[in-house]
Amino acid sequence: MRIGDLDFGPKPLFLAPMEDVTDVSFRVLCREQGAAMVYTEFVPSDGLIRDADKAIAKMRTLPEEAPVGIQIYGHIPESMVEAARMADRAAEIAGGHGADLIDINFGCPVSKIAGRGAGSGMMREPDKMVSITRAVVDAVNKPVTVKTRLGWDDGSKIIVELAERLQDAGIQALTIHGRTRQQMYKGSADWTLIGEVKNNPRMHIPIIGNGDITDGPKAKEAFERYGVDAIMIGRASFGHPWIFREINHYLATGESLPPLPVKDRVSLAKRHLDLSIQYKGTPRGVFEMRRHLSCYFKGLPDFKQTRMRLVTTTDPAEIHSILDFIADKWADVPLETSNVYDI
């Protein structure tokens, strides 16, 4: 499977862009665990063109996480074009590795984004969506991709026709989340329409499926039944970055790995914390790691008091000590493979 000059091989797994989740430390960790490509958090086009420090900082990527896509969002065509040009020059503007591709967010369903016409709010204006896409493609040198949904609601699932139009606008891959905007993350993802897009004889770009892939058997079914070129994993990776290793193992062998032992989860949590501090310093690296820390250990009995200690201390050495305590006290406690959607 290829996007531009990027060759991912067969059946790659991508880490989905997620606000307040896919920061640089989590991206590096997921790459180490087998994600074939990762994406930044959502970068607002209006923030970039105002030279907002926070927006620019989100574009900073590192060589060790490559290949990496910078995802931008917005609803004003001129701002999106200028933001895309800035993402194209991210290495110069923000430092680091830069972008291997630029992804347009037409899929985020949260009200503060979709409600003003950005993200999946653009599903109500497909002509504008296609126009913005074409303008972005024409403005940059790197491959442009799009992430979107089936439609705005059950009465307007326009993805099959829309996919053709986006392809004609010049994108080099399309990611489809199998829900409408109105569904948010409720109910089940509908992969039948994703498969219909993939099997449309007019489509020749890679189609990446997204939604409800939580383990190896589900990934195998998505590849074989619907024919997608890649799978993007979002919420199932939260507190569970080793999901990429688990699924890759299943796809290669047909066998599921046993649930990751507590001691190994502790080792990964330490690695994650150290990366967060390395890239963000203290106390910020500690504060922004808290949203991940306790999720590594969902399912442990009598864990509430320890969880509170984990998410209230700001001392990295103390956190390491608490993690060592977890490894000792719950060493033999079995855990489920996935803690998906507990966010």
VENQUIPE-V464636 format. One record per pair of residues at least 6 apart in sequence whose ideal C-beta (glycine too) atoms are under 6 Angstrom apart, sorted by the first residue. I is the first residue (numbers start at 0). J is the second residue. Records with the same first field share a line. If there is no record, write none. Layout:
BEGIN
I=J / J
END
This chain:
BEGIN
0=7 / 11 / 205 / 228 / 229
2=142 / 171 / 172
3=142 / 171
5=66
7=35
10=222 / 250
11=35 / 229
12=34 / 35 / 230 / 243 / 246
13=36 / 229 / 231
14=29 / 34 / 37
15=231 / 233
16=38 / 70
17=233
18=40 / 41
21=40
23=278
24=274 / 275 / 278
26=37 / 64
27=63 / 64 / 274
28=240 / 271
29=37 / 240
30=37 / 64
32=240 / 241 / 243 / 244
33=243 / 244 / 247
34=243
36=66
37=64 / 67
38=68 / 70
39=57 / 69 / 70
40=57
41=70 / 72 / 104
42=54 / 57 / 58 / 71
43=54
44=71 / 73 / 78 / 79 / 82
45=73 / 78
46=54
47=54 / 82 / 85
48=78 / 81
55=93
58=69 / 89 / 93
59=93 / 94 / 95
60=67 / 95 / 96
61=95 / 96
62=96
65=96
66=99
67=99
68=100 / 102
69=86 / 89 / 98 / 101
70=102 / 104
71=82 / 86
72=104 / 117 / 118
73=79 / 117
74=116 / 117
76=131 / 134
79=131 / 135
80=134 / 138
83=101 / 135 / 138 / 139
84=138
85=92
86=98 / 101
87=139 / 140 / 141
89=97 / 98
90=97
98=141
100=141 / 142 / 144
101=139 / 141 / 143
102=144 / 146
103=145
104=118 / 146
105=121 / 128 / 145 / 147
106=119 / 146 / 147 / 148 / 176
107=118
108=119 / 180 / 183
112=118
113=119 / 120 / 180
119=148 / 180
121=128
122=150 / 151 / 180
123=151
125=161
129=164 / 168
132=165 / 168
133=168
135=143
136=143 / 169
142=171
143=170
144=170 / 172
145=165 / 170 / 173
146=174
148=176 / 178 / 179 / 180
149=156 / 158 / 179 / 192
150=156 / 157 / 179
151=180
152=179 / 181
158=192
159=195 / 196
162=173 / 196
163=201
166=204
171=204
172=204 / 205
173=206
174=207 / 209 / 231
175=193
176=209 / 210
177=188 / 189 / 190 / 193 / 210
178=188
188=210 / 211
190=225
193=208 / 225
194=225
196=206
197=206 / 226 / 227
205=228
206=227 / 228
207=229 / 231
208=221 / 227 / 230
209=231
212=218 / 230 / 232
213=235 / 337 / 339
215=246 / 249 / 255
218=230 / 246
221=227 / 230
234=340
235=242 / 339
236=242
237=342
238=294 / 295 / 338
239=338
241=259
245=256
248=256
249=255
258=334 / 336
261=329 / 330
262=326
264=295
265=322 / 325 / 326
268=295 / 322
269=322
272=288
275=284 / 288
276=284 / 315
282=313
285=313
289=310
292=309
293=306 / 309 / 310
297=338 / 341
298=334 / 335
299=329
308=321
309=321
312=318
END
